[in-house]
């Protein structure tokens, strides 16, 4: 899996693009309305499915050039049923998840689990009162991608974490990359803002794609990179989702 390097912990940046003229304000608002409508109702439209989630976890320290030490690779069967995620560990470091292999999973590190709609709500929930600004347009094969910057201040953010019993609200900002015509979000980048001097933070980069499941198309995560900071320690999680299929009570996964 080669999805590392999506984010640098120092901050989210985008290089300059050659691009067509900027849409006027009315068109920008129309595009945002399509994006917002699709994002808010995203989870409600998902149907039950099963897939394979491959996760690589690494740890490192703050610095100009972080040196990542791999903790382990996990392979799990992910089921999404009645809008709830479930996971069954299948392999650790490429070997069957026996009790001995499970002991190799390092504890005490950030664990992901918000890729199927939760991040959308953090940005597009009306209570969050996100502010959006046009950034640029990209061209992908058969698609026009409109990119907006966004920011959610801590005062209205619905995102919080609990550290040593204290609940800490998190302001955040980032980029939304969406199909200009349909409003489908194809990439979502988020970065929390350090508040009250608390040495915690999170960066997220999720790439989405259209997946056919039993003859219907769904927008689902393809690759994710998440970097969490706690004091001077960084934990990186790289995920790949594959082999999406329709869920049934007797669903099984066959490895090739």
Secondary structure by P-SEA (a helix, b strand, c coil): ccccccccccbbbbccccccccccaaaaaaaaaaaaaaaaacccccccbbbbbbbbbbbbbbccbbbbbbcbbbbbbccccccbbbbbbcccccccccaaaaaacccccccccccccaaaaaccccccbbbbbbccccccccbbbbbbbbbbccccccbbbbcccbbbbbbcbbbbbcccccccccbbbbbbbbccccccbbbbbbbbbbbbccccccccccbbbbbbbcccbbbbbbbbbcbbbbbccbbbbbcc
